[in-house]
Amino acid sequence: MKDRALFRLKSVSGHLDGVIKMLEREDYCIDIIKQITAVEVALKKVSSLLLENHLDTCVTIAIEGKDPSVRRRVVKELLEIYQTER
């Protein structure tokens, strides 16, 4: 998972560098916006990958564990993330 996330983030970084160059060259605004949208979509994919891993590992361990405070903490973290995305 880590390697896939890093690969995607490095790709996003390259695309973002391209967006910066487009803006410096004063390329057509719609073309720049399209590239920014592509960067945003790519970042959301990385976020989804990390969330899936978190659910499969940390959250599963917390739910299966015996400490209710740990369960509450991970649920609260997930709710906070979900609420900030809206």
Secondary structure in CASP SS format (residue, H / E / C, confidence):
PFRMAT SS
TARGET T0000
AUTHOR 0000-0000-0000
METHOD secondary structure of the structure
MODEL  1
M C 1.00
K H 1.00
D H 1.00
R H 1.00
A H 1.00
L H 1.00
F H 1.00
R H 1.00
L H 1.00
K H 1.00
S H 1.00
V H 1.00
S H 1.00
G H 1.00
H H 1.00
L H 1.00
D H 1.00
G H 1.00
V H 1.00
I H 1.00
K H 1.00
M H 1.00
L H 1.00
E H 1.00
R C 1.00
E C 1.00
D C 1.00
Y C 1.00
C H 1.00
I H 1.00
D H 1.00
I H 1.00
I H 1.00
K H 1.00
Q H 1.00
I H 1.00
T H 1.00
A H 1.00
V H 1.00
E H 1.00
V H 1.00
A H 1.00
L H 1.00
K H 1.00
K H 1.00
V H 1.00
S H 1.00
S H 1.00
L H 1.00
L H 1.00
L H 1.00
E H 1.00
N H 1.00
H H 1.00
L H 1.00
D H 1.00
T H 1.00
C H 1.00
V H 1.00
T H 1.00
I H 1.00
A H 1.00
I H 1.00
E H 1.00
G C 1.00
K C 1.00
D C 1.00
P H 1.00
S H 1.00
V H 1.00
R H 1.00
R H 1.00
R H 1.00
V H 1.00
V H 1.00
K H 1.00
E H 1.00
L H 1.00
L H 1.00
E H 1.00
I H 1.00
Y H 1.00
Q H 1.00
T H 1.00
E H 1.00
R C 1.00
END
